[in-house]
Amino acid sequence: MTTPDSKRSLAESLRAMQEAAQKAGPAAAASYSLIGGIVLLGGIGYAIDEWQGTSPWFLFGGLLLALVYGFFQLAMMVFRR
């Protein structure tokens, strides 16, 4: 059984959760860019290493590029404010 106070409390909680999610959006996007870059560029580097037999140099290069890109996105998010 719900009371008017519990409905108001639920509405306030949902509103607070929505505001927190909106504020976290840019940080989440920057972290997704970092993770996606590591997976994508690291995977490409690994594939090139397997194809060329140059292990682990292209993997390291891909991971380094991914880190640079991810931290660039993070810096853009921080300095945009």
PDB file of N, CA, C and O in Angstrom:
ATOM      1  N   MET A   1       0.843  -1.170   0.000  1.00  0.00           N
ATOM      2  CA  MET A   1       0.000   0.000   0.000  1.00  0.00           C
ATOM      3  C   MET A   1       0.894   1.241   0.000  1.00  0.00           C
ATOM      4  O   MET A   1       1.823   1.346   0.801  1.00  0.00           O
ATOM      5  N   THR A   2       0.613   2.153  -0.881  1.00  0.00           N
ATOM      6  CA  THR A   2       1.416   3.361  -0.963  1.00  0.00           C
ATOM      7  C   THR A   2       0.657   4.530  -0.361  1.00  0.00           C
ATOM      8  O   THR A   2      -0.563   4.640  -0.475  1.00  0.00           O
ATOM      9  N   THR A   3       1.410   5.380   0.272  1.00  0.00           N
ATOM     10  CA  THR A   3       0.831   6.578   0.865  1.00  0.00           C
ATOM     11  C   THR A   3       1.276   7.783   0.047  1.00  0.00           C
ATOM     12  O   THR A   3       2.224   7.681  -0.731  1.00  0.00           O
ATOM     13  N   PRO A   4       0.615   8.911   0.207  1.00  0.00           N
ATOM     14  CA  PRO A   4       1.042  10.107  -0.537  1.00  0.00           C
ATOM     15  C   PRO A   4       2.495  10.488  -0.241  1.00  0.00           C
ATOM     16  O   PRO A   4       3.207  10.963  -1.126  1.00  0.00           O
ATOM     17  N   ASP A   5       2.930  10.280   0.999  1.00  0.00           N
ATOM     18  CA  ASP A   5       4.317  10.602   1.346  1.00  0.00           C
ATOM     19  C   ASP A   5       5.302   9.688   0.627  1.00  0.00           C
ATOM     20  O   ASP A   5       6.356  10.141   0.182  1.00  0.00           O
ATOM     21  N   SER A   6       4.966   8.396   0.511  1.00  0.00           N
ATOM     22  CA  SER A   6       5.876   7.472  -0.172  1.00  0.00           C
ATOM     23  C   SER A   6       5.924   7.754  -1.662  1.00  0.00           C
ATOM     24  O   SER A   6       6.971   7.580  -2.287  1.00  0.00           O
ATOM     25  N   LYS A   7       4.799   8.191  -2.250  1.00  0.00           N
ATOM     26  CA  LYS A   7       4.801   8.554  -3.675  1.00  0.00           C
ATOM     27  C   LYS A   7       5.664   9.785  -3.915  1.00  0.00           C
ATOM     28  O   LYS A   7       6.405   9.846  -4.896  1.00  0.00           O
ATOM     29  N   ARG A   8       5.570  10.771  -3.018  1.00  0.00           N
ATOM     30  CA  ARG A   8       6.366  11.979  -3.151  1.00  0.00           C
ATOM     31  C   ARG A   8       7.842  11.649  -2.967  1.00  0.00           C
ATOM     32  O   ARG A   8       8.693  12.181  -3.679  1.00  0.00           O
ATOM     33  N   SER A   9       8.140  10.785  -2.027  1.00  0.00           N
ATOM     34  CA  SER A   9       9.521  10.382  -1.780  1.00  0.00           C
ATOM     35  C   SER A   9      10.094   9.637  -2.980  1.00  0.00           C
ATOM     36  O   SER A   9      11.251   9.843  -3.349  1.00  0.00           O
ATOM     37  N   LEU A  10       9.290   8.778  -3.582  1.00  0.00           N
ATOM     38  CA  LEU A  10       9.738   8.051  -4.770  1.00  0.00           C
ATOM     39  C   LEU A  10       9.984   9.014  -5.921  1.00  0.00           C
ATOM     40  O   LEU A  10      10.971   8.871  -6.643  1.00  0.00           O
ATOM     41  N   ALA A  11       9.110   9.984  -6.101  1.00  0.00           N
ATOM     42  CA  ALA A  11       9.281  10.968  -7.175  1.00  0.00           C
ATOM     43  C   ALA A  11      10.546  11.792  -6.950  1.00  0.00           C
ATOM     44  O   ALA A  11      11.281  12.057  -7.901  1.00  0.00           O
ATOM     45  N   GLU A  12      10.809  12.197  -5.724  1.00  0.00           N
ATOM     46  CA  GLU A  12      12.016  12.964  -5.418  1.00  0.00           C
ATOM     47  C   GLU A  12      13.265  12.120  -5.651  1.00  0.00           C
ATOM     48  O   GLU A  12      14.271  12.621  -6.153  1.00  0.00           O
ATOM     49  N   SER A  13      13.203  10.856  -5.291  1.00  0.00           N
ATOM     50  CA  SER A  13      14.344   9.958  -5.502  1.00  0.00           C
ATOM     51  C   SER A  13      14.629   9.766  -6.979  1.00  0.00           C
ATOM     52  O   SER A  13      15.785   9.790  -7.400  1.00  0.00           O
ATOM     53  N   LEU A  14      13.586   9.577  -7.767  1.00  0.00           N
ATOM     54  CA  LEU A  14      13.761   9.408  -9.210  1.00  0.00           C
ATOM     55  C   LEU A  14      14.302  10.681  -9.851  1.00  0.00           C
ATOM     56  O   LEU A  14      15.141  10.611 -10.749  1.00  0.00           O
ATOM     57  N   ARG A  15      13.835  11.835  -9.405  1.00  0.00           N
ATOM     58  CA  ARG A  15      14.319  13.103  -9.932  1.00  0.00           C
ATOM     59  C   ARG A  15      15.805  13.286  -9.597  1.00  0.00           C
ATOM     60  O   ARG A  15      16.585  13.720 -10.446  1.00  0.00           O
ATOM     61  N   ALA A  16      16.191  12.957  -8.374  1.00  0.00           N
ATOM     62  CA  ALA A  16      17.595  13.070  -7.968  1.00  0.00           C
ATOM     63  C   ALA A  16      18.474  12.109  -8.764  1.00  0.00           C
ATOM     64  O   ALA A  16      19.590  12.458  -9.148  1.00  0.00           O
ATOM     65  N   MET A  17      17.970  10.898  -9.012  1.00  0.00           N
ATOM     66  CA  MET A  17      18.728   9.932  -9.783  1.00  0.00           C
ATOM     67  C   MET A  17      18.902  10.404 -11.235  1.00  0.00           C
ATOM     68  O   MET A  17      19.969  10.222 -11.821  1.00  0.00           O
ATOM     69  N   GLN A  18      17.865  11.003 -11.809  1.00  0.00           N
ATOM     70  CA  GLN A  18      17.953  11.512 -13.172  1.00  0.00           C
ATOM     71  C   GLN A  18      18.958  12.661 -13.258  1.00  0.00           C
ATOM     72  O   GLN A  18      19.729  12.731 -14.214  1.00  0.00           O
ATOM     73  N   GLU A  19      18.960  13.557 -12.281  1.00  0.00           N
ATOM     74  CA  GLU A  19      19.917  14.661 -12.268  1.00  0.00           C
ATOM     75  C   GLU A  19      21.350  14.148 -12.150  1.00  0.00           C
ATOM     76  O   GLU A  19      22.247  14.659 -12.821  1.00  0.00           O
ATOM     77  N   ALA A  20      21.568  13.156 -11.314  1.00  0.00           N
ATOM     78  CA  ALA A  20      22.909  12.581 -11.158  1.00  0.00           C
ATOM     79  C   ALA A  20      23.374  11.923 -12.449  1.00  0.00           C
ATOM     80  O   ALA A  20      24.540  12.051 -12.821  1.00  0.00           O
ATOM     81  N   ALA A  21      22.482  11.226 -13.132  1.00  0.00           N
ATOM     82  CA  ALA A  21      22.841  10.585 -14.405  1.00  0.00           C
ATOM     83  C   ALA A  21      23.175  11.616 -15.467  1.00  0.00           C
ATOM     84  O   ALA A  21      24.089  11.409 -16.265  1.00  0.00           O
ATOM     85  N   GLN A  22      22.440  12.735 -15.487  1.00  0.00           N
ATOM     86  CA  GLN A  22      22.730  13.784 -16.467  1.00  0.00           C
ATOM     87  C   GLN A  22      24.073  14.446 -16.186  1.00  0.00           C
ATOM     88  O   GLN A  22      24.806  14.775 -17.119  1.00  0.00           O
ATOM     89  N   LYS A  23      24.400  14.643 -14.924  1.00  0.00           N
ATOM     90  CA  LYS A  23      25.683  15.246 -14.574  1.00  0.00           C
ATOM     91  C   LYS A  23      26.845  14.312 -14.877  1.00  0.00           C
ATOM     92  O   LYS A  23      27.939  14.775 -15.198  1.00  0.00           O
ATOM     93  N   ALA A  24      26.627  13.012 -14.782  1.00  0.00           N
ATOM     94  CA  ALA A  24      27.688  12.032 -15.017  1.00  0.00           C
ATOM     95  C   ALA A  24      27.865  11.705 -16.490  1.00  0.00           C
ATOM     96  O   ALA A  24      28.809  11.001 -16.848  1.00  0.00           O
ATOM     97  N   GLY A  25      26.994  12.190 -17.345  1.00  0.00           N
ATOM     98  CA  GLY A  25      27.040  11.861 -18.770  1.00  0.00           C
ATOM     99  C   GLY A  25      28.376  12.122 -19.441  1.00  0.00           C
ATOM    100  O   GLY A  25      28.910  11.214 -20.079  1.00  0.00           O
ATOM    101  N   PRO A  26      28.949  13.328 -19.329  1.00  0.00           N
ATOM    102  CA  PRO A  26      30.234  13.590 -19.980  1.00  0.00           C
ATOM    103  C   PRO A  26      31.366  12.708 -19.455  1.00  0.00           C
ATOM    104  O   PRO A  26      32.207  12.254 -20.231  1.00  0.00           O
ATOM    105  N   ALA A  27      31.392  12.466 -18.160  1.00  0.00           N
ATOM    106  CA  ALA A  27      32.441  11.603 -17.600  1.00  0.00           C
ATOM    107  C   ALA A  27      32.283  10.171 -18.090  1.00  0.00           C
ATOM    108  O   ALA A  27      33.271   9.492 -18.369  1.00  0.00           O
ATOM    109  N   ALA A  28      31.045   9.717 -18.194  1.00  0.00           N
ATOM    110  CA  ALA A  28      30.795   8.370 -18.702  1.00  0.00           C
ATOM    111  C   ALA A  28      31.226   8.266 -20.156  1.00  0.00           C
ATOM    112  O   ALA A  28      31.803   7.257 -20.562  1.00  0.00           O
ATOM    113  N   ALA A  29      30.949   9.303 -20.946  1.00  0.00           N
ATOM    114  CA  ALA A  29      31.350   9.291 -22.352  1.00  0.00           C
ATOM    115  C   ALA A  29      32.870   9.249 -22.492  1.00  0.00           C
ATOM    116  O   ALA A  29      33.394   8.543 -23.354  1.00  0.00           O
ATOM    117  N   ALA A  30      33.574   9.994 -21.657  1.00  0.00           N
ATOM    118  CA  ALA A  30      35.039   9.979 -21.703  1.00  0.00           C
ATOM    119  C   ALA A  30      35.578   8.607 -21.316  1.00  0.00           C
ATOM    120  O   ALA A  30      36.526   8.119 -21.931  1.00  0.00           O
ATOM    121  N   SER A  31      34.987   7.986 -20.311  1.00  0.00           N
ATOM    122  CA  SER A  31      35.469   6.664 -19.909  1.00  0.00           C
ATOM    123  C   SER A  31      35.153   5.614 -20.971  1.00  0.00           C
ATOM    124  O   SER A  31      35.948   4.700 -21.194  1.00  0.00           O
ATOM    125  N   TYR A  32      34.002   5.735 -21.624  1.00  0.00           N
ATOM    126  CA  TYR A  32      33.669   4.807 -22.706  1.00  0.00           C
ATOM    127  C   TYR A  32      34.619   4.987 -23.888  1.00  0.00           C
ATOM    128  O   TYR A  32      34.965   4.017 -24.563  1.00  0.00           O
ATOM    129  N   SER A  33      35.040   6.224 -24.136  1.00  0.00           N
ATOM    130  CA  SER A  33      36.011   6.471 -25.207  1.00  0.00           C
ATOM    131  C   SER A  33      37.338   5.802 -24.888  1.00  0.00           C
ATOM    132  O   SER A  33      37.969   5.216 -25.768  1.00  0.00           O
ATOM    133  N   LEU A  34      37.762   5.888 -23.641  1.00  0.00           N
ATOM    134  CA  LEU A  34      39.016   5.259 -23.231  1.00  0.00           C
ATOM    135  C   LEU A  34      38.937   3.742 -23.364  1.00  0.00           C
ATOM    136  O   LEU A  34      39.834   3.114 -23.926  1.00  0.00           O
ATOM    137  N   ILE A  35      37.868   3.161 -22.849  1.00  0.00           N
ATOM    138  CA  ILE A  35      37.716   1.707 -22.907  1.00  0.00           C
ATOM    139  C   ILE A  35      37.564   1.232 -24.350  1.00  0.00           C
ATOM    140  O   ILE A  35      38.182   0.247 -24.755  1.00  0.00           O
ATOM    141  N   GLY A  36      36.742   1.937 -25.119  1.00  0.00           N
ATOM    142  CA  GLY A  36      36.549   1.561 -26.522  1.00  0.00           C
ATOM    143  C   GLY A  36      37.832   1.685 -27.325  1.00  0.00           C
ATOM    144  O   GLY A  36      38.125   0.840 -28.171  1.00  0.00           O
ATOM    145  N   GLY A  37      38.595   2.737 -27.062  1.00  0.00           N
ATOM    146  CA  GLY A  37      39.869   2.910 -27.759  1.00  0.00           C
ATOM    147  C   GLY A  37      40.855   1.806 -27.434  1.00  0.00           C
ATOM    148  O   GLY A  37      41.561   1.316 -28.316  1.00  0.00           O
ATOM    149  N   ILE A  38      40.906   1.415 -26.168  1.00  0.00           N
ATOM    150  CA  ILE A  38      41.810   0.335 -25.772  1.00  0.00           C
ATOM    151  C   ILE A  38      41.424  -0.963 -26.475  1.00  0.00           C
ATOM    152  O   ILE A  38      42.278  -1.668 -27.012  1.00  0.00           O
ATOM    153  N   VAL A  39      40.136  -1.266 -26.465  1.00  0.00           N
ATOM    154  CA  VAL A  39      39.683  -2.502 -27.103  1.00  0.00           C
ATOM    155  C   VAL A  39      39.917  -2.452 -28.622  1.00  0.00           C
ATOM    156  O   VAL A  39      40.446  -3.399 -29.204  1.00  0.00           O
ATOM    157  N   LEU A  40      39.524  -1.355 -29.247  1.00  0.00           N
ATOM    158  CA  LEU A  40      39.622  -1.267 -30.708  1.00  0.00           C
ATOM    159  C   LEU A  40      41.082  -1.169 -31.170  1.00  0.00           C
ATOM    160  O   LEU A  40      41.530  -1.984 -31.976  1.00  0.00           O
ATOM    161  N   LEU A  41      41.814  -0.190 -30.671  1.00  0.00           N
ATOM    162  CA  LEU A  41      43.186  -0.005 -31.147  1.00  0.00           C
ATOM    163  C   LEU A  41      44.123  -1.114 -30.657  1.00  0.00           C
ATOM    164  O   LEU A  41      45.044  -1.517 -31.367  1.00  0.00           O
ATOM    165  N   GLY A  42      43.879  -1.601 -29.438  1.00  0.00           N
ATOM    166  CA  GLY A  42      44.652  -2.746 -28.963  1.00  0.00           C
ATOM    167  C   GLY A  42      44.383  -3.987 -29.798  1.00  0.00           C
ATOM    168  O   GLY A  42      45.299  -4.749 -30.107  1.00  0.00           O
ATOM    169  N   GLY A  43      43.120  -4.185 -30.160  1.00  0.00           N
ATOM    170  CA  GLY A  43      42.763  -5.322 -31.012  1.00  0.00           C
ATOM    171  C   GLY A  43      43.360  -5.223 -32.401  1.00  0.00           C
ATOM    172  O   GLY A  43      43.819  -6.218 -32.960  1.00  0.00           O
ATOM    173  N   ILE A  44      43.352  -4.012 -32.963  1.00  0.00           N
ATOM    174  CA  ILE A  44      43.967  -3.814 -34.280  1.00  0.00           C
ATOM    175  C   ILE A  44      45.463  -4.067 -34.203  1.00  0.00           C
ATOM    176  O   ILE A  44      46.030  -4.724 -35.077  1.00  0.00           O
ATOM    177  N   GLY A  45      46.109  -3.547 -33.156  1.00  0.00           N
ATOM    178  CA  GLY A  45      47.547  -3.779 -32.981  1.00  0.00           C
ATOM    179  C   GLY A  45      47.873  -5.250 -32.816  1.00  0.00           C
ATOM    180  O   GLY A  45      48.857  -5.738 -33.372  1.00  0.00           O
ATOM    181  N   TYR A  46      47.051  -5.959 -32.054  1.00  0.00           N
ATOM    182  CA  TYR A  46      47.249  -7.398 -31.869  1.00  0.00           C
ATOM    183  C   TYR A  46      47.102  -8.136 -33.196  1.00  0.00           C
ATOM    184  O   TYR A  46      47.890  -9.029 -33.507  1.00  0.00           O
ATOM    185  N   ALA A  47      46.088  -7.759 -33.979  1.00  0.00           N
ATOM    186  CA  ALA A  47      45.865  -8.416 -35.274  1.00  0.00           C
ATOM    187  C   ALA A  47      47.038  -8.176 -36.221  1.00  0.00           C
ATOM    188  O   ALA A  47      47.469  -9.091 -36.922  1.00  0.00           O
ATOM    189  N   ILE A  48      47.551  -6.953 -36.242  1.00  0.00           N
ATOM    190  CA  ILE A  48      48.708  -6.664 -37.102  1.00  0.00           C
ATOM    191  C   ILE A  48      49.921  -7.456 -36.634  1.00  0.00           C
ATOM    192  O   ILE A  48      50.675  -7.976 -37.457  1.00  0.00           O
ATOM    193  N   ASP A  49      50.118  -7.554 -35.319  1.00  0.00           N
ATOM    194  CA  ASP A  49      51.236  -8.353 -34.800  1.00  0.00           C
ATOM    195  C   ASP A  49      51.120  -9.813 -35.217  1.00  0.00           C
ATOM    196  O   ASP A  49      52.111 -10.428 -35.609  1.00  0.00           O
ATOM    197  N   GLU A  50      49.927 -10.363 -35.134  1.00  0.00           N
ATOM    198  CA  GLU A  50      49.734 -11.756 -35.545  1.00  0.00           C
ATOM    199  C   GLU A  50      49.986 -11.921 -37.040  1.00  0.00           C
ATOM    200  O   GLU A  50      50.573 -12.916 -37.465  1.00  0.00           O
ATOM    201  N   TRP A  51      49.555 -10.972 -37.821  1.00  0.00           N
ATOM    202  CA  TRP A  51      49.696 -11.026 -39.271  1.00  0.00           C
ATOM    203  C   TRP A  51      51.150 -10.851 -39.688  1.00  0.00           C
ATOM    204  O   TRP A  51      51.631 -11.581 -40.554  1.00  0.00           O
ATOM    205  N   GLN A  52      51.854  -9.905 -39.092  1.00  0.00           N
ATOM    206  CA  GLN A  52      53.233  -9.595 -39.478  1.00  0.00           C
ATOM    207  C   GLN A  52      54.282 -10.338 -38.647  1.00  0.00           C
ATOM    208  O   GLN A  52      55.451 -10.377 -39.030  1.00  0.00           O
ATOM    209  N   GLY A  53      53.888 -10.918 -37.538  1.00  0.00           N
ATOM    210  CA  GLY A  53      54.845 -11.604 -36.674  1.00  0.00           C
ATOM    211  C   GLY A  53      55.768 -10.643 -35.936  1.00  0.00           C
ATOM    212  O   GLY A  53      56.934 -10.960 -35.697  1.00  0.00           O
ATOM    213  N   THR A  54      55.254  -9.474 -35.575  1.00  0.00           N
ATOM    214  CA  THR A  54      56.066  -8.452 -34.921  1.00  0.00           C
ATOM    215  C   THR A  54      55.727  -8.287 -33.451  1.00  0.00           C
ATOM    216  O   THR A  54      55.998  -7.237 -32.868  1.00  0.00           O
ATOM    217  N   SER A  55      55.149  -9.289 -32.854  1.00  0.00           N
ATOM    218  CA  SER A  55      54.650  -9.197 -31.487  1.00  0.00           C
ATOM    219  C   SER A  55      55.713  -8.653 -30.549  1.00  0.00           C
ATOM    220  O   SER A  55      56.861  -9.082 -30.659  1.00  0.00           O
ATOM    221  N   PRO A  56      55.427  -7.783 -29.679  1.00  0.00           N
ATOM    222  CA  PRO A  56      54.195  -7.101 -29.274  1.00  0.00           C
ATOM    223  C   PRO A  56      54.157  -5.637 -29.683  1.00  0.00           C
ATOM    224  O   PRO A  56      53.411  -4.872 -29.072  1.00  0.00           O
ATOM    225  N   TRP A  57      54.906  -5.210 -30.668  1.00  0.00           N
ATOM    226  CA  TRP A  57      55.104  -3.790 -30.950  1.00  0.00           C
ATOM    227  C   TRP A  57      53.854  -3.051 -31.405  1.00  0.00           C
ATOM    228  O   TRP A  57      53.589  -1.950 -30.920  1.00  0.00           O
ATOM    229  N   PHE A  58      53.086  -3.614 -32.311  1.00  0.00           N
ATOM    230  CA  PHE A  58      51.877  -2.920 -32.752  1.00  0.00           C
ATOM    231  C   PHE A  58      50.811  -2.924 -31.657  1.00  0.00           C
ATOM    232  O   PHE A  58      50.015  -1.990 -31.562  1.00  0.00           O
ATOM    233  N   LEU A  59      50.795  -3.961 -30.839  1.00  0.00           N
ATOM    234  CA  LEU A  59      49.883  -3.981 -29.696  1.00  0.00           C
ATOM    235  C   LEU A  59      50.212  -2.836 -28.751  1.00  0.00           C
ATOM    236  O   LEU A  59      49.316  -2.103 -28.334  1.00  0.00           O
ATOM    237  N   PHE A  60      51.479  -2.675 -28.408  1.00  0.00           N
ATOM    238  CA  PHE A  60      51.885  -1.570 -27.535  1.00  0.00           C
ATOM    239  C   PHE A  60      51.573  -0.221 -28.173  1.00  0.00           C
ATOM    240  O   PHE A  60      51.104   0.692 -27.493  1.00  0.00           O
ATOM    241  N   GLY A  61      51.826  -0.089 -29.455  1.00  0.00           N
ATOM    242  CA  GLY A  61      51.517   1.153 -30.157  1.00  0.00           C
ATOM    243  C   GLY A  61      50.030   1.464 -30.134  1.00  0.00           C
ATOM    244  O   GLY A  61      49.634   2.606 -29.900  1.00  0.00           O
ATOM    245  N   GLY A  62      49.208   0.455 -30.374  1.00  0.00           N
ATOM    246  CA  GLY A  62      47.759   0.648 -30.341  1.00  0.00           C
ATOM    247  C   GLY A  62      47.266   1.035 -28.960  1.00  0.00           C
ATOM    248  O   GLY A  62      46.408   1.906 -28.815  1.00  0.00           O
ATOM    249  N   LEU A  63      47.818   0.379 -27.944  1.00  0.00           N
ATOM    250  CA  LEU A  63      47.417   0.718 -26.578  1.00  0.00           C
ATOM    251  C   LEU A  63      47.862   2.126 -26.202  1.00  0.00           C
ATOM    252  O   LEU A  63      47.129   2.851 -25.529  1.00  0.00           O
ATOM    253  N   LEU A  64      49.052   2.515 -26.631  1.00  0.00           N
ATOM    254  CA  LEU A  64      49.538   3.863 -26.356  1.00  0.00           C
ATOM    255  C   LEU A  64      48.652   4.911 -27.036  1.00  0.00           C
ATOM    256  O   LEU A  64      48.292   5.914 -26.421  1.00  0.00           O
ATOM    257  N   LEU A  65      48.304   4.681 -28.291  1.00  0.00           N
ATOM    258  CA  LEU A  65      47.407   5.603 -28.990  1.00  0.00           C
ATOM    259  C   LEU A  65      46.041   5.672 -28.304  1.00  0.00           C
ATOM    260  O   LEU A  65      45.446   6.745 -28.205  1.00  0.00           O
ATOM    261  N   ALA A  66      45.556   4.543 -27.839  1.00  0.00           N
ATOM    262  CA  ALA A  66      44.265   4.513 -27.152  1.00  0.00           C
ATOM    263  C   ALA A  66      44.313   5.319 -25.863  1.00  0.00           C
ATOM    264  O   ALA A  66      43.371   6.048 -25.551  1.00  0.00           O
ATOM    265  N   LEU A  67      45.397   5.193 -25.115  1.00  0.00           N
ATOM    266  CA  LEU A  67      45.524   5.961 -23.880  1.00  0.00           C
ATOM    267  C   LEU A  67      45.603   7.456 -24.158  1.00  0.00           C
ATOM    268  O   LEU A  67      44.987   8.255 -23.454  1.00  0.00           O
ATOM    269  N   VAL A  68      46.354   7.831 -25.173  1.00  0.00           N
ATOM    270  CA  VAL A  68      46.452   9.249 -25.533  1.00  0.00           C
ATOM    271  C   VAL A  68      45.078   9.779 -25.919  1.00  0.00           C
ATOM    272  O   VAL A  68      44.678  10.851 -25.465  1.00  0.00           O
ATOM    273  N   TYR A  69      44.357   9.046 -26.744  1.00  0.00           N
ATOM    274  CA  TYR A  69      43.021   9.460 -27.173  1.00  0.00           C
ATOM    275  C   TYR A  69      42.064   9.543 -25.980  1.00  0.00           C
ATOM    276  O   TYR A  69      41.315  10.512 -25.853  1.00  0.00           O
ATOM    277  N   GLY A  70      42.087   8.543 -25.117  1.00  0.00           N
ATOM    278  CA  GLY A  70      41.186   8.523 -23.959  1.00  0.00           C
ATOM    279  C   GLY A  70      41.454   9.677 -23.007  1.00  0.00           C
ATOM    280  O   GLY A  70      40.519  10.315 -22.523  1.00  0.00           O
ATOM    281  N   PHE A  71      42.724   9.946 -22.735  1.00  0.00           N
ATOM    282  CA  PHE A  71      43.036  11.052 -21.838  1.00  0.00           C
ATOM    283  C   PHE A  71      42.771  12.398 -22.502  1.00  0.00           C
ATOM    284  O   PHE A  71      42.444  13.364 -21.811  1.00  0.00           O
ATOM    285  N   PHE A  72      42.902  12.487 -23.818  1.00  0.00           N
ATOM    286  CA  PHE A  72      42.534  13.706 -24.533  1.00  0.00           C
ATOM    287  C   PHE A  72      41.039  13.965 -24.375  1.00  0.00           C
ATOM    288  O   PHE A  72      40.631  15.097 -24.113  1.00  0.00           O
ATOM    289  N   GLN A  73      40.225  12.930 -24.530  1.00  0.00           N
ATOM    290  CA  GLN A  73      38.778  13.086 -24.354  1.00  0.00           C
ATOM    291  C   GLN A  73      38.449  13.497 -22.920  1.00  0.00           C
ATOM    292  O   GLN A  73      37.568  14.328 -22.701  1.00  0.00           O
ATOM    293  N   LEU A  74      39.144  12.924 -21.953  1.00  0.00           N
ATOM    294  CA  LEU A  74      38.926  13.278 -20.557  1.00  0.00           C
ATOM    295  C   LEU A  74      39.308  14.734 -20.311  1.00  0.00           C
ATOM    296  O   LEU A  74      38.583  15.457 -19.628  1.00  0.00           O
ATOM    297  N   ALA A  75      40.432  15.167 -20.859  1.00  0.00           N
ATOM    298  CA  ALA A  75      40.862  16.552 -20.688  1.00  0.00           C
ATOM    299  C   ALA A  75      39.862  17.510 -21.341  1.00  0.00           C
ATOM    300  O   ALA A  75      39.564  18.569 -20.789  1.00  0.00           O
ATOM    301  N   MET A  76      39.353  17.142 -22.500  1.00  0.00           N
ATOM    302  CA  MET A  76      38.358  17.996 -23.159  1.00  0.00           C
ATOM    303  C   MET A  76      37.102  18.126 -22.286  1.00  0.00           C
ATOM    304  O   MET A  76      36.505  19.200 -22.216  1.00  0.00           O
ATOM    305  N   MET A  77      36.712  17.062 -21.637  1.00  0.00           N
ATOM    306  CA  MET A  77      35.541  17.099 -20.784  1.00  0.00           C
ATOM    307  C   MET A  77      35.806  17.961 -19.551  1.00  0.00           C
ATOM    308  O   MET A  77      34.934  18.726 -19.138  1.00  0.00           O
ATOM    309  N   VAL A  78      36.975  17.853 -18.967  1.00  0.00           N
ATOM    310  CA  VAL A  78      37.294  18.601 -17.746  1.00  0.00           C
ATOM    311  C   VAL A  78      37.446  20.090 -18.047  1.00  0.00           C
ATOM    312  O   VAL A  78      36.920  20.923 -17.309  1.00  0.00           O
ATOM    313  N   PHE A  79      38.155  20.434 -19.116  1.00  0.00           N
ATOM    314  CA  PHE A  79      38.419  21.834 -19.400  1.00  0.00           C
ATOM    315  C   PHE A  79      37.268  22.535 -20.096  1.00  0.00           C
ATOM    316  O   PHE A  79      37.295  23.756 -20.244  1.00  0.00           O
ATOM    317  N   ARG A  80      36.272  21.803 -20.520  1.00  0.00           N
ATOM    318  CA  ARG A  80      35.096  22.403 -21.167  1.00  0.00           C
ATOM    319  C   ARG A  80      34.240  23.132 -20.148  1.00  0.00           C
ATOM    320  O   ARG A  80      33.521  24.065 -20.506  1.00  0.00           O
ATOM    321  N   ARG A  81      34.299  22.734 -18.906  1.00  0.00           N
ATOM    322  CA  ARG A  81      33.445  23.322 -17.847  1.00  0.00           C
ATOM    323  C   ARG A  81      33.904  24.683 -17.463  1.00  0.00           C
ATOM    324  O   ARG A  81      33.304  25.314 -16.593  1.00  0.00           O
TER     325      ARG A  81
END
